[in-house]
Structures are given as structure tokens and as C-alpha cells.
Amino acid sequence: MFRVLRRALAALGITVAALAAGQGAHAADQPVYAPQPAWVKALPVPKPSTAPESGPVKTLLYAEQTRMTPEVDEYFYDFASQILSPQGLAALGNLQITWDPATETLVIHRLHILRGDQIIDLLSGGRKFAVIQRETNLDQAMLDGRLTATFQPEGLQVGDVVDLAYTLEQRDPALKGYSTHFAGLGHAGVASRVYFRTIWPSALPIQWKEAQGLRPPVTNISGGMTEVVVDELDIETPKPPVSAPARFGDLGNIVFSQYRDWAELSGLFAPLYDKTAVIKPGSPLKAEAARIAAANRDPRARALAALRLVEDQVRYVYLGMNDGGLTPADAEVTWSRRFGDCKGKTVLLVALLRELGIEAEPALVNSSGGDGLDARLPMVGWFDHAIVRARIAGKTYWFDGTRSGDRNLDSLVVPAWGWALPLAAGGVPLEKLVPQPLTEPTSDESTTIDASGGITAPAKTRITWLYRSELAVAVRATLASTPRADYERALREAMGKRSSWFKVDAIDIREETSADAVRITFDGTAKLDWTHFSDGDVYRVPGTNFGGQVASRQPGFNADAPYLVPYPAYNHVSWRIVLPFGPRYSLIGQDIDRTVAGLALKRTERIDAGVLTVDITLRALAPEYPASEADDAAQTWRDLSRRDVAVVLPPATTAPALVTSIPTVTAKPLTGRPAPALNIAPAPPARTSSPAPASAANSPSAVTAYAETALGLVSDKAGAAKGDAAAQYRLSQRLAHGDGIEKDPAQAMSWLQKAAAAGNPDAEVALAEAYASGRGVPADTGKALALVRSAADHGAAAGQRRLGEAYLRGEGLRMDLAMAVSWLQKAADQGDVEARRELEQIAPSGSASTTAAKQQP
């Protein structure tokens, strides 16, 4: 892939690093030391606040000033950060600036420590930055040739302000002098001042566009120059909504572009690729193309052979030293080297396809955030990857030469990268990449268990994982790079963690070429986890519920954005269990046919002649779903997460000698949770999950109580073990209150802490109360307050109320009535009764906050 040209500096004050990339011939492998340029407007460093601040570092000044001209683009940076804690000393103790010596010149203007009224010049006496070359991504086969200027300030103290100013000069021969610029917020906490200033000759056709999160820029045209300024005080980096498509995270930036449109950018890039996608007469590459043509008459077969040649015989190595990483290597060179980056492999594949008479063009994509690209101004820096668009018999295919393991063109899916920019002479616009919903499962898991030998007898078991399409490609790639013994060992470990009830004896891995699939088969024995009651035995089939959750969003930009769906996805799971003691069984469970959160969920279960079969599918229908459906989706997930499939063996059928090792459960009533729908009835000949007669439904039994408690408990345990924060919180409450399980305060606290660490707002509030009272943990007001603040930020009404009360009473915070009212109002708006009462006591009758609170239903 080639480097992203964004100039957003992430986590300012933690590591100062220039991510800007550029292209040019005038460059230097050592920094130049010079005064600040005359075209730059001098800005004072804001005075540090005397109020207490949190965090290791406080950003006082975050300034980018840019001058774009046809000859050179200059990017001036001035960052001033105050050290607030010992952790801040470490954060600012190693300053780094990276640049490309082939295309950029680094000019350092100053490095000062501001200590009260004292200015300490760290570059006085001829001291300089040390320059090192280190390839930071060698483990990913990436070489970019960038240099790093590094400086470790001596004598830093807590309270010091570090002020660093430098310029990157960039030239652009590869793109004929076209200028672009991205300036965006990237600092932690609240910055005292953020200043973006961009100037250029008014004759240049520069357009600009600011995203949400910045105030409208001020424009000035004078002396033949255009100036655009964004000046913000006390500003935070806007946070994108969680679980939203990438386009809704485009916040807090301003973009400048000289390109008229995307087609102009396409037309400028096309010659860079066309001139390198050439096969010379008599060359080895020409011979390879002839070999493919002779062996395959069908264009599709030829295309697949060319794709496999590039994937399998040319390894991936990123080369970013050629015109700033923008110009691909010649196809002949890449073939002779037998390695290349995405650009080189794309050019090689394009050259082969064209030689074989197949229409093909290179295309640029953003493999991590292409959604919303059509709404942005044209910029090279939006792209990080190159692929091939090919047309065969009227159908468009997208080939990625950096992959491995493709075996069938029909299995290729359109990549979910939003948009692609094909590179064609004269230029073409962006092309939308629209994957279609999958028509066949890419993950197909089947489990067959022969438990006819009895409840406690080891049951012969076979579990099969069948992977198709993209998943098959991923498995092939792993198999190709991993010794078989190591891979099988990893599979055994994964199966042991996932299905502890199953002992693996043998593993078979094979490719099914005709189906373009990889099949992994586990053979072994299983011990079914039956639970014994006075009125029967119950076996819960693992993993037969649907687990999902909807991330909670806090108020902010684009809070009403759609939610992402894992698209495209299509999974199938099936169970076939031969049960012991013949056909006299009942089922706990219901067929499911629901659409929730953009996913089609289906489950059927039945018992025929003593054989239980369960069939489950999950299929993504669209890449996102509206936020208006989120609350209903969350409730549906909670409901479905408790709908397990379980088998009930009546006591008359149970052989006493075979159930002595089955644990007996004393079921407890479930509190605070609606019971799942139950179907418990004697089995008819063909199916046993029909509704129970009224007498059975009205006669509570140990099995019914178990269905209401133990099944939910098992689901919570499984979810907690998998890292589901909501399940971890529910399990902590069960353990704390003895809900279907013996009380265990220590385990309850352990799971509560895990859930809070994962960001579950209910857990954060509960753990905060524990720290505040010293119940189960040592009392710690600071930790309690931090958890309350986090819960409030996550939108929990109880957390918002507690934070408002802390501001109101000065509990660990300075008393602040305005902040108290603000947080209490947020809680009241969610229906928190205690918050309403607090507001009524704070505000005089008839005030805005009191009135708002009283109007809540």
C-alpha cells in the first residue's frame, strides 16, 4: 500500500510526529535549522491555567499554517504542551519528527522549555536533533525510507511547557504541482488554542471544505493571496459516534484541494500506472503471459491464472521510496524481483490481463475508511491501497494482487471499501463498491453427536468447520504460512477454549477444490452437560441462542447516525444429536425467524425418532441500519440471548444407574427479568416442540424454574467468558444476589470489575457505588468519581445523576452549580426520578431546569 498523506497529528503531547507525506526532488537527509518563516503569523503560547487539570499533558497551542504554491508546499507546525504529571515527563521526554528525505525538507525553528517567565532554548550552543533511520514496519514487509529526527530534552520538570516549531517543505513532481492539505483535530483533552491557517496565490483554483466540529473559517483575500483561518479556543477533539459508518466520523477537520473533481485526479494518476504496465517483447513476463494463454482459452480462466500468478509467485513488500511512494515499479521489474507492493502487484496484474486481451485498469481504494469518500474533496491521501478493476463478458471483477489463496472468480466478492477510483486516461469518477448480500454461507459449522450410549457415557462426536469464499481465502493464507503441526496445535487450543465439553482426538484439514472451500474436521468424544431435577433431566445445547448488543451512544455529533452491520456475512450452524433412551423427550425452545439490526436470524429445532436437530443461520442484509431501530434491536437481542435450545428427559425414562454423576439443581425464581417463551410438552411422533397444554403451563415445575434461571445463567456465563460486558455485569449481579446461583461476593466483584473495565455503564455505576462506600473493595473516592464520569459519558442516567450530585456537593470535584444542573438535567431527560427531585430542590420554581424536569412523563 502507499502512504496516506494525512497531516493530522494524533495524540498531540504524547509523541510529536509529522505524518505528512509529500513528493519532490529538493530534499535533505538532515534537518535545516532556521528562523520561523516570514509568511508565518507569530502566535503567543497561551498561559497555563491555574485550575487543576487532569491527564499527563495539556495542549496549550496546536497550530498548523500552510502555504501552497505551484513550486512548493510548506507546512509549519507549532505545538506547545504543558507537563501535568510524572507520566507527562515520559510522554514529552522523547520528541520525534519523521520525514521522507527523498521528497521533503525538514526545517526546525525552535525547541523551548517555558518555565514560568523563563525561556530555555534547548537548541542553543549548537545542540541538534539526532537523525536515525528505522523501518518501523519491517515485520509487515514495509520499507519506506523515512528518517526520524529525535530529541530528548534534559531537565524537564512537571509544570514545564514544551514548545516545538518546524516546517516541512514538499515538492510534487509526480502530481505536477497539484496541492492538497488536511488539517484536523487530534489532541487529547481540551486544547487552549487550535489554529489552522492556509494561504495560497488567489490564481490557484483551490477549494476547501470544513467538517462538523469546527467553526466556519474566516476568509481574507489580499495582495493576490487567499487566506483561510480557523481559530478555536478551549476545544476538544470531537468524538465520532460508536458503531457508526466511517462517513459519520469525518469530524473536526478542514480539507483543501486543487483538484477540480475526482476524475481530474484519476486522469493525473493514470499515466503513472500505464507507463509501468508494459510487457516488453521477448521478456520472461511475455513468456508467462503466452503460457497462460496457451493453457486457457476462456477469458475467465486466463484472468484467474494471471491473478494466481501474481498472488502466489510475487511476495508482498511495501516500497515507499519512489516519488513519495506514489509511483509503481515497472511490471517487468516486479516480476524479476518476485516481490512488490500493492502498486507494483497491481501494475503487474494489469499488464498480464491486457496482454491476455482482458480489459483492466488500476484503481485506488481506502481499505479502512472509504465510506463517505464521495462527499470529500479529492485528495491522494484518502487512498492507502491499489487494486485492479477487470471486465470480462460484461461483468466487473475486483482483483487484489496482495491477497493469496483465490481459486474461483465466482467466489470473489466486491470489497466493502465504499468507493474506488479507477485510473483511466482522461479521468473517470469514483465508482461505488457495493457488495451484494451473500447467497451461500461462508462459515458453515456442523456438530454430530452420538449420545445413544447414555447420559453420562462419552459420546462419539464430529465437528466440521467449512469455510467458503473470503474465509476460505483467509484460511488458505494461514495454512500456507504456518507449519501444519503448529496450525493443528492452534486449532486444538481454540477448540478447547471454545468447547470444553469436547475432547479432540483427530483433526483433518483438506481443500475442496470443486466447492472452493476448506474443510476442517474434528473427531473426538463429548461429555454432555445434563442437569438432574426431581422431575427430569435437562441438556442445554451450547451456542444455540443469538447473542448481540447495541452500543450505547452519548450525545454528540451524528448521534443519530446509522449503526454498522457486519456485512456481508452469512453463517450457518447445525446440530444433530442422537439422544439416549429413545424418543420420549420434550424441547425447551421456539423456532426463530426474526430480522434485527440488519441481520436475518433463523433457527429451527425438532426431535425425530430420538434425534435432535437444530439449524441456525445468520445473514447480513445490509451494511447498516437506522438509529431509530437501535432501542428495539437492543431489546430484541436481550430477549434472543436467553432463548436457548434445551432437551428435557422425563424421569420415567431416566435410568438411575446412569445419572448418579449428574448434578442436582435447586432452581430459584428469577428476579428482575422476564422469562423466555417456553414450550414444554410430551413429544408427538414427528415433533416435540409444540405448545404445552394449559395444565402444564400453569403447573410450575423444577424444569420450568430451571428454564427461567439456569438457562439464562448458562447464557450469561458463556457471554461473560467471551468478553460480553453486558453478560459480565449480569453475572456479577447474579453472584452478588444469589440469583439462580450460590452467592459469591468475591466472584461478583471480579466480574463487575471486568464489565466496568469493558465500558458497561451499569457496571461502572455499580462499581463506583462500591468504591464510594468501601463495600467489597477499599474505599477510593477518586476511582468512584472516574467511574461515574465514564458512566455518564456512556449515557447512563444513574452515572449522569451521580456526576451531577458530585458537582452539586463538591464530592471530589469543585462545586459547580452549572455543571451540576447540566448533568442532572441529562439524567432527568432519561426519566431518572431522583435527578428530577434534585433539580426541583436546586432551581427556583418556574426556572428552565425545574420546568423541564416536571414535564417529563
KOLMIMAR-652334 format. One record per residue (C-alpha): x, y, z. Coordinates in steps of 0.001 Angstrom, whole numbers, plus 500000, padded with zeros to 6 digits. Example, Ala and Ser with C-alpha at 12.3 -4.5 7.8 and 13.67 -1.06 7.14 Angstrom:
512300495500507800;513670498940507140;
//
This chain:
500000500000500000;501194503558499659;501351506095502421;498367508078503483;499109511798503148;497006512968506037;498642515555508201;496506515015511273;498782514544514284;497277512052516688;497598512300520442;499475515592520499;501676515964523522;502202512230523772;504506511793520766;505122514664518416;505430513148514934;504884514539511449;502734512179509443;502696514436506427;503931512860503234;504975514548500057;506738514308496776;509677516226495381;513260516375494293;514610519105496591;515023517372499937;517547516714502679;518624513819504854;519496516201507721;517257518868509265;517898522501508429;517910524933511377;516460528341510534;514226531077511980;510478530912511625;509439531890508041;508244535444507468;504956534290505956;504001532584509242;501929534563511725;503559534500515155;501242533193517871;501768533549521620;501667530396523710;498564530571525932;499279530858529634;498732527624531553;495580527557533625;495872527834537391;492888525493537791;493568521792538403;493952519815535179;493740516064534607;495818513889532335;499574513700531728;499796516574529229;497790519702528470;497798521015524900;498165524788525050;498757525506521363;498135523309518346;498889525338515215;499235524415511554;499996527107508993;500268526103505353;501419527920502230;500618526228498921;502292527366495689;502903525735492287;506569525209493223;506470524078496834;504032523417499653;505165524467503124;503638523103506316;504506524961509502;503705523309512845;503829524833516318;502941522640519281;503106523773522898;502165521326525651;502369521545529435;503554518610531534;500988517917534255;502304514741535894;505275512357536005;503579510432533221;503736513606531163;507512513703531647;507740510353529912;505302511430527222;507313514511526213;510702513082527062;511339511831523530;510280514201520754;510174512787517235;509625514228513776;509561511914510759;510079512909507141;510898511434503747;514382512594502707;513614511819499063;510699514215498912;510765516539501906;512975519047503658;512658519390507422;513362522861508819;513463523140512630;512833526613514048;512817526236517821;512570523908520765;511944525745524029;511071524916527597;508844527600529114;509175527569532894;507249530467534378;508784533600532825;511950531710531874;512608530563528288;515131527717527979;516449527258524430;517217523555524046;518947524146520692;521370526762521954;525078526069521762;524705524114518546;522654521273520008;520672519406517361;518192516625516834;519703513199516288;518709511578512989;518030507872512725;516591505641510039;514372502886511259;511884500885509299;509043500630511783;507038498058509828;509651495511508791;507520492781510351;504849493727507809;507333493722504890;507189497516504541;510119499743503570;509509503487503301;512957505029503747;511701507652506160;514012509331508654;513290510287512244;514680513362513984;514650512714517712;515474514840520755;515389514011524460;515041517257526441;517176517410529570;515961518805532867;512230518548532179;510012519191535194;506344518819535947;504749522152535077;507119522872532169;505759523843528769;507494522305525738;507227524441522578;508330522904519265;508081524621515870;509188523279512495;508320523335508792;508095520583506204;508759521736502643;507353519468499952;507502519427496155;505255517427493854;506754516294490530;504691513093490452;501418515034490543;502502518058488523;502384520529491386;498779519977492482;498331520918496116;496156519379498819;496069519804502567;494290518194505505;494226519947508889;492391518181511678;491969517984515417;493860515147517034;494750516280520540;493709514682523816;491606516608526311;490882520307525884;493331522396523857;493652526018524930;494015527136521324;493870525429517945;494858527495514927;494663526383511285;495782528917508660;496174528166504963;497276530615502267;497840530354498508;498012532580495400;494447533509494554;495039532454490958;495207528801492048;491805527034491883;491863525821495484;488585524702497051;488041523869500692;485511522176502926;485242522047506699;483663519163508603;481442519326511669;483265520134514868;484978523306513636;483563526788513432;483232528241509903;486598529552508684;487347533234508166;488436534062504607;490544537016503515;491775537893500003;494520540497499869;497625541208497799;496896538372495391;496774535801498209;493825533943499706;493873533202503426;491553530797505280;491749530698509088;490120528523511736;490836529763515258;489372527812518176;489718528318521924;489251525636524592;488244522942522143;488097519163522389;488629516736519543;485096515685518571;484352512040519196;482690510049516420;479567508060517264;480303504472518226;479342501699515797;478641504189513022;479783504071509379;483079505839508718;481483508807506973;479958509951510260;483389510092511884;484547512813509494;484749515492512200;486926518389513272;488911518950510083;489244521215507084;490433519978503684;491917521928500775;492238520569497248;493402521918493913;491748519065492039;488591520081490268;486990516679490857;487843513016491254;488068512498487502;490905515018487295;492820513121489964;492147509857488098;493471511308484859;496654512590486502;497410509267488156;496670507084485118;499950507787483246;501992506783486315;500485503310486058;500084502996482287;503753503642481576;504790500922484037;502164498332482980;504100497391479843;505424493974478832;508430494039476526;508729491684473542;510809488628474309;510780489195478067;510235486445480657;506939488101481585;505844487922477950;506556484198478046;504434483787481203;501514485510479508;501893483249476474;501946480179478710;498707481251480407;497060481969477047;498051478577475652;496741476713478689;493417478582478954;491083479617476158;488336481016478404;488967484675479447;487799483932482982;490267481069483302;493017483293481925;492181486034484413;492228483585487317;495562482144486181;497061485647485991;495672486526489423;497090483338490960;500466484005489355;500664487458490956;499315486257494298;501373483083494614;504679483881492917;505262487530493878;505547488190497582;504376491426499162;506943494062500174;505917497708500516;508314500097498762;507704503734499675;510907505285498372;509754506066494834;508342509616494452;506919509566497945;505554506074497484;503198507145494698;504875505758491563;504674501998490980;507619499894489884;507635498593486312;505789495313485783;508964493714484400;510949494834487459;508372493484489909;508320490140488098;512111489858488055;512325490735491768;509475488407492660;508319490965495221;506328494165495129;503868496347497000;500215496856496141;501115499309493371;503715497016491840;501498493926492025;498581495897490578;500684497085487623;501957493544487059;498434492118487048;497119494887484775;499960494240482320;499251490494482261;495496490925481837;495920493400479000;498411491059477326;495759488322477588;493147490517475919;491226491364479086;490142494922479835;491838496002483063;492584499218484922;494280500023488217;492061501502490913;492798503289494178;490834502488497353;490800503236501058;490872499837502719;489970501181506158;487592504103505735;486364504588502187;482777505112503271;481785508714502513;484668509328500120;482260510710497534;481380513582499896;485010514593500427;487252516781498338;489642514908496023;492912514077497744;495590511471497150;495838510982500889;492427509368501188;493807506244499494;496006503547501011;495727500656498573;495702499793494860;493688497002493208;492572496041489693;489213496517488012;488696493979485223;485762493484482874;485031490039481459;481910489281479412;480205492417480691;480860491687484369;483147493730486618;485653491966488864;487878493492491525;491246491743491896;493651492324494779;497118491051493963;498277491325497579;495947488507498639;496683484817498408;494500481765498035;491939482875495430;490781479822493478;487480480749491846;486283484015490293;482713483227491326;483810483280494969;485219486792494759;483046489384496456;483082493109495910;485316494557498651;483402496541501272;485598499628500904;482963502156499929;484450503655496778;487188503029494218;488879505476491857;489741503718488581;492741505267486833;491970505922483183;493290508286480533;491196511439480603;489949510565484072;486849508841485421;484794509479488579;484630507398491716;482906504045491419;480818502738494286;481760499352495670;478508497624496558;478810494077497902;475604492106497486;474159490040500344;475755486608500322;473699483760498892;475746480958500469;477228480679503964;480924481494504144;481100479818507554;479289476501507932;479664474609511207;478080471236511883;478186469128515045;477131465477515116;476958463683518475;476019460055519090;474838460057522712;472825456848522399;475087455150524948;473601457049527867;473513460383529628;476944460135531207;478699457931528655;481312459564526387;479615460381523089;481327459971519737;481406463434518176;482388465070514898;482579468841514464;483142470246510983;484095473783510023;483541474514506340;484844477841505046;483948479292501655;484800482381499628;486668485081501587;487012482931504698;488449480089502641;491000482515501197;491984483603504713;492349480005505917;494438479085502868;496721482039503514;497206480937507119;497830477338506101;500374478442503520;502359480403506101;502079478063509113;503552474587509652;500738472046509741;501674470818513236;501574474368514604;498245475037512919;496695471867514316;498018472739517765;496365476154517499;493121474515516391;493162472178519392;493730475106521736;490944477106520102;488528474200520302;489462473575523939;488662477155524890;485521477255522786;484039473833523574;485493472478526806;482964469635526730;484634468184523618;487888466196523607;489645466278520235;491242463015519109;491998463796515455;491955466737513047;491637466571509269;492205469610507032;491503469463503335;490652471684500417;487511471061498413;488569472493495085;485244471978493341;483424473953496037;486241476491496542;486160475637500228;488374474498503076;487017471836505428;488390471270508937;487064468184510720;487472467404514418;486779463868515632;486610463012519308;484309462452522248;481918464699524114;480544464695527618;477074466183527531;476309468500530425;472975467161531713;471421468706534812;469275466487537048;465963467541538621;463373465650540560;461048465819537561;463529465236534739;466948465933533274;467831468858531040;470567469269528444;471235472729527062;472640472686523531;475626475069523558;475601478164521400;472033477910520163;470954481379521248;471601484589519335;473948486903521180;474260490536520181;474213494013521590;473771497609520524;476466500015521624;475212502863523776;475874506300522319;476399509503524208;475093512825522913;477318514490520364;477947514846516668;475954512438514485;474475510617517460;471573509669515176;473872508036512609;473029504533511391;474606501538513084;477116499313511311;476286495727510417;478968493030509913;478273493000506185;478452490923504106;478159487918506389;476362484594506214;476900481941508898;475262478550509303;475365476261512356;473727472853512661;473455470211515380;472480466549515120;472390464664518421;471300461038518780;469728461072522245;469764458208524760;466730456240525982;464563456517522880;462137459166521691;460368460352524882;461620463936525059;460400467491525251;462046470627523930;462630473961525573;462838476464522758;460969478036519892;461624478436516213;463035481883515490;462571483874512297;463449487482513012;465197490413511396;467117492512513892;469844495113513434;470157494399509722;470546490657510289;468166487870509286;468123485304512099;466578481872511729;466519478828513967;464562475606513854;464704472691516273;462986469334516328;463254465778517648;462512462944515243;462810459341516439;465127460316519265;467378462537517137;467618466236517959;468390468578515063;468962472303515372;469567474538512369;470700478163512755;471507480842510172;472625484440510472;472711486533507287;473507490224506938;471006492005504702;472538495487504515;475696497268505678;473862499438508214;470521500013509909;468814503216511146;469457504530514640;465686504705515095;465702500897515303;468502500695517883;466358500562521032;464114497851519618;467191495966518414;468767496109521868;465609494737523468;465344492004520842;468961490965521418;468317490747525160;465305488558524503;467016486307521972;470131485901524113;468029483902526605;466298481680524079;468456478591524216;467520475170522953;467349472509525657;466173468905525810;464059467599528686;464268463897529553;461259462856531695;462039460983534937;460211457855533818;462792457424531061;465856458122533163;467994455141534061;469012455723537726;472307453913537356;473375456333534657;472532459613536337;474408459368539606;477059461819538428;474625464442537168;474443467456539496;471129468231541136;469983471844540853;467709473633543259;466155476218540993;465494479697542308;462992482202540963;464418484672538505;464220488261539673;464030491393537593;463882489618534235;461011488387532027;461033484649531459;461742483442527927;458963481835525990;458795478134526891;457383475133525061;457482472079527316;455283469175526275;455372465427525599;456688464773522118;454341463979519246;455728461439516771;457196463978514362;457985466955516565;458106467683520275;458324471452520479;454608472158520125;452975474383522758;452396472789526141;448827472103527292;447311474624529665;447715472314532644;451447472049532059;451829475756531520;450034476502534785;451953473941536858;455375475272537797;457976472524537968;461656472331538708;462315472099534978;460282475232534298;462108477096537035;465361475857535595;464404477195532179;463830480596533732;467054480710535710;469692478153534857;469453478600531091;469816482329531485;472673481750533902;474470479483531456;473984482082528732;475390484797530983;478352482617531933;479124481874528304;478797485504527294;480926486664530203;483676484212529299;483655485554525746;484104489117526973;480487490296526611;480441493201529071;476656493107529498;476788489393530347;479660490025532750;477557492634534550;474512490345534723;476664487508536063;478120489806538718;474616490689539892;473574487035539969;476611486183542096;476008489162544355;472338488372544999;472245484579544629;470054484767541532;469977481129540367;473441480531541787;475170480487545156;476238483899546407;479924484625545867;480823488257546683;484444487855545558;483487486475542162;480713489043541886;483243491844542359;485662490252539902;483060490113537125;481800493589537997;485299494995537592;485727493250534244;482418494604532980;483283498123534126;486716497914532504;484975496972529250;482844500114529473;479476498704530544;477752501763532059;475607499789534522;478742498097535825;480571501410536051;477810502872538223;477650499790540453;481432499668540890;481507503388541605;478997502875544414;481203500089545789;484292502321545800;482313505174547330;481022503015550189;484001500681550553;481713497706550002;483746494780548662;486706496996547739;488798499559549624;487057502929549608;488504505181546900;486715508426546059;488955509079543059;488162505747541431;484483506163542213;484431509566540555;486309508337537469;483817505501537032;480855507824537492;482256510192534879;482802507321532440;479278506001533006;477900509491532448;479879509823529230;478457506463528126;474949507854528588;473927506038531777;471269508075533584;472465506897537008;476014507948536154;474836511338534939;472851511824538146;475761510828540371;478131513132538483;475654515972538850;475396515275542580;479200515293542858;479339518738541264;476453519866543445;478025518778546736;481707519108545879;482354515384546269;485819515026544749;485155517977542446;484932521698542780;481350522721543436;479886523874540130;476161524558540050;476021524956536274;477704521598535708;475510520005538360;472341521223536664;473640520169533251;474316516561534286;471209516244536422;469116517525533531;470589514873531233;469659512201533755;466191513672534231;465673513723530470;466122509952530581;463455509626533257;465682509443536355;463282510332539183;465995511167541736;467610513579539278;464267515345538847;463950515705542612;467455517180542835;466609519690540107;463416520703541866;465383521415545041;468133523329543205;466177525620540931;463618528213541991;460070527466540979;459458528065537312;463107528041536221;464021526346532987;465583523289534566;462745522734537026;460112523153534347;461896520758532035;462157518185534768;458499518438535694;457400517994532109;458979514577531883;456400511817531842;
//
